[in-house]
């Protein structure tokens, strides 16, 4: 039974490494990876500089590796009427360690006033994709009774290509009207070929739509007031080829602490996960707008592979923003930025 379970887990991980080739990873703490969510959110914060780092360890109970990391830094530059940024993404997936590294530049242009803000963003970069064929298990390495045969060598001839390099582009738009935010992003606009075998395998476009509403629970709360209590319901929808995912939930935000509860479904398996999040904002209230954000979340798997097998998924994030000394942009937009929605 133990061998059978190990073999089942290995097959699960191999299947995951192949399946995710056509599907990007998503973050439960999407609000702590704004540039990854939508390039139009570049420079959309109360400060001059912002840095974000998020790490996702998916299905930690399985023997293989499904881990993701995104790091970004962006500037709010009034003379550009928007912001510029840099983002780096890395993923490691499955027993064959399918590794993908992406680095891209982002730019967003914004127009509007205190009551309405519209931003348009573009992103362009390069991706390197590589795989370790020696980590794969083929049928002639599996015994019908005993399962995988340790030390066995397959006679199968894997493709000679184990490294792929390609250009990747994205674009998006975001609208904020008073307490309501709506965004739409499209990644992989050029649908690059990421095949290792020579047979064309285009990476499908990823479409992301997000909406949030900031509901003040105190009649005296308003933009720029971080001491009040807020309820922030949000919806995020992802669509990539035949795969889709819908996350719905809300955060309760009071002073420097936010707690969240989310439900996520997928087109493949129906219910996917229930997500719990806890966010701490430190140094708030400083004159230079300095803010350090620490976040942790956990996905309790509700799909058919269940929580017992996967042990769920954990994310950790850190964000930092501030104004430069003698900045002329301090609180210029009176809180009308995406960050205040989270």
N, C-alpha and C positions, 0 to 999 in steps of 0.2 A: 504494500500500500504506500509506503514511504517513497519507493522508487517511482511508482505511478504518479504520485502527487508532484514529485520533483520534475518528472517529465512533462506533466501538464503545465506546470509553471514555466518551464523552459519554452514550450510551444507557445504559451501565452505571450511571453516576452518577444519571441521571434515574430509572432504575428503582429505585436504592437510596433516593432521596429519597421515592418513593412507597411503597416497601415498608416503610420504617421508620416510616411513619405508624401502623402497627398493632403495632409492636414497640418496646419500650424498649431503650435501649442497656444493655449489661452491661460490667462492668469485670473484666479479668483479675486485677487486684490487689483482689479483692473484700474482702480482709482489711484493706485500707487505706481502705475506704469503708464503715465499719460501719453508719452511720446510713442510708445509701442501701440497703444490703443488707437491713436489717430494723430497723424503728423500735424493736423491743424491746431493741436493743443500745444505746439511748441511756443514757448514764451508766454503762455497763458497762466500767469501766477502773479502774486503780489510780491515782487522783488526784482532784483537785477540778474541774479544767477540762481539756478536750481539744479540739484543733482539727485538722481534716483537710482536705487539698486534694489532688485527683487530677485529672489531665488525660489524655485519651485522643485520640490522632491515628490514626484508622483508615484503612487502605489509603492510605498517604501517596503511593504511586506513581500514583494516579489524579489527574486534573486538577481534579476538584471538591473539595468539602469535606465531610468526615465527622469532626467534632471534638466532644468532650464534656468537660464540666468539672463537678465537684461539690465544693462547699465546705460544711463543717459545723462547728459549735461546740456542745458539749454540756457540761453540768455534772452532776457526781455529788453529789446533795443528800440526805444521810441523813435529814433531817427530812421529805423527800418520799418516803422509802423507795424511791428510784429516781433518775431524772434527767430533766432538761429540755434541749431543744436546738433549734437552728435549722439548716435545711439549704437550700442554694441549688443548683439544677441548671440547666445551660444546654447546649443541643445545637444544632449547625448541620449540616444534612444536605443533600447533593446540589447539583446545579448551580443549583437555584432557591433555594438558601439558606433552606431550611425551618428557621426558628429557633424554639426552644422555651425559655422561661424559666419556672422553677418555684421558688417559695419556700414553705416550710412549717415549722410548729412541730411538735415531737415531744415526747412524754412517755412514760416507762416506769416501771412500778411493779414492785418486786422483793420476793420473799419467799424465805427459806431460811436456810441455815447455812453452815459451812465446807465441808460435804460435798455440799450440794445447793443450787442457786440457780435459781429460776424467775422469769422476768420477762415482763411483758406491756406492749406498747407501742402507741401510737396516733400518727397523723400527720395533720395537716390543713393545707391550703394552697391556693394559687391558681396557675394556669398561664396564661401568655400564649403564643399560638402565631401565627406570622406567616410569610408566604411572599412572595417576589418573583416574580410571574408573568412579568415581562419577561425573566427569565433562562431561561425555558423555551424549547425549540426544538420547533416544530410541523412537521408533514409538508410544508407548503407552503414551508418554508424550507430544504428539503433537495433537492439535485439528485441524480438517479439516478446520474450519473457522477462528479460532483465532490464530493458530500457536502454539508455545511452551507455555505450561502451567506452569507458575512460581511456584516453591515449590512442584511440582509433583514428585512422586517417582516411578520409573519403576519397574515392576515385573520381568524384565529380570535379569538373573543371570550371571554377568560378570565372567571371569576366576579368579581363586583364586590367580594366580601369577601376581604381579605388579612390579616385580623387576628381572632383568636379568644381569648376569655378565659373560664376556667371554674374551678370548685371541684374539688379533688381530695383524696381521703382514702385512708389506708392503716392497716393494723394488723398486729401480729405477736406471736409468743411465742418465747421462747428458754429452753432448759433446759441446765444444767451439772451433771453428776454426776461428781465426782472428775475424771478426765482426759478425759471425754467431753462434747462439746457438740452439741446438736441444736436447730435453729431453723427456723421457718416464718413467712414474711411474705407478705401479700397487699396489693398496691398497686392503685389505681384501683377501690376498693370501690364507688364510685357510678357507675362506667363513664360518665364524662362524654362529651358529644357534642363532638367536635373538628372537625366538618366545616366547610369553607369554602363549600360550594355550596348549603347549605340542606337537602340530603338528609342524614338522620340517619346519622352514622358514629360509633358509640360506641367509646371506647377500651377494649379488652378488659382484664380484670383480669390482672395479672402475679403469678404465684405463684412464690415462691422458697423452696426447701428447702435447708438446708445442714447438714453434719455434719462434725465434726473430732475427732480423737483425739490426745492429747499423750502421746507415748511417750518416757519418759526413757531415755537410752542409758547413763546412769550410775546405779548403785544408790543414790547419795547425793544425787541431784537430787530436788527437791520443789517445792511451790508457793513462789513468791517467790525461788527460786534461778535467777538468770538467767545464772550462770556455767557451768552444765552444758550437756550436749549433748542435743538433742531431735530426734526425727523426728515431724513433724506431718502425717499424711495427711488430706486433706479431699476432700469431694464437694459440689458445688453444682449444683442442678438448677433451671432456669428454664422456666416454661410460660406462654405468653401466646397465647390463641386457638389457632390450629393450629400455632404455632411453639413449638419447645422447644430447649433447649440443656443439655448435661451437661458439667461440668468435673470432671476427676479428676486428682489429683496429690498431691504432698507437698513440704514444706519441711524442710530440714535446718537447724537452728538451733543455733549455738554461740556463746556469749557475746553479742557485739554484731552478729553477722553471720548473715543467713539467706539461703539459696539455695533456689530452688524450680523444679520441673519439672512442667508440667501438660499434659494432653491434653483438648481440647474438641471435642465433636461437636455437630451440629445436625440437626434433623429434616428440613431442606430439602436438605442436600447431604452428609449423612454426616459424614466427617471435616472439621473446620473449621480447627483450628490446634493447633500445639504452642507452649507458652508457657514462656519462661525468665524468672525473676525474681531480683533481687538486692536485699536490704534491709540497711540499716545503722542501728543504734540508737546514738545519741550521748548523752553526759552521763549514762549509766546509773550508778546507784549513789549519786547525790546524795541528801542527807538529805531534800530537799523532793520527791523522786520525779520530778524533772525528766527528761524524755526527749524527744529529737528524733529522728524517724524519717525517713529518706530512702529512697525506693524507685524502682526502674526495672525495667521488664519489656518484653519484645518477643514479639509473636505472629508466628510463622512460618506463613503461610497454607498450608493443605493441601487446601482445597476446590477445586472445578473452576476457579475464576477464578485460582488458583495464585499463588505468591509472585512470580513474574517480573512479572506485571501489577500487583500491588498493593504490592509492597515491604514487605508486612507491616503490623503495627500496633504502635505504641509508646506506653507509658504511663509517666508520671512522677508521683510522689506525695510529699507531705511531711506529717508529723504531729507534733504537739507536745502534751505533757501535763505537768501538775505539780500539786502541792498548794499551796494558799494558805498564806501565813505563819501559823504557830501553828495549823494545821489539826488538828482532833481525829480525823481520819479516816485518818491515815497507816497504810497497810498493814492496814486494818481487816479486810479479807476474805482476807488471806493469799494473795493472788494468784488468787482464784477469780473471774476476770473474763475476758471474751472476748479481751482483748488478749494474755494469756499463751498463748493457743492459736496465736498468730502471732508 
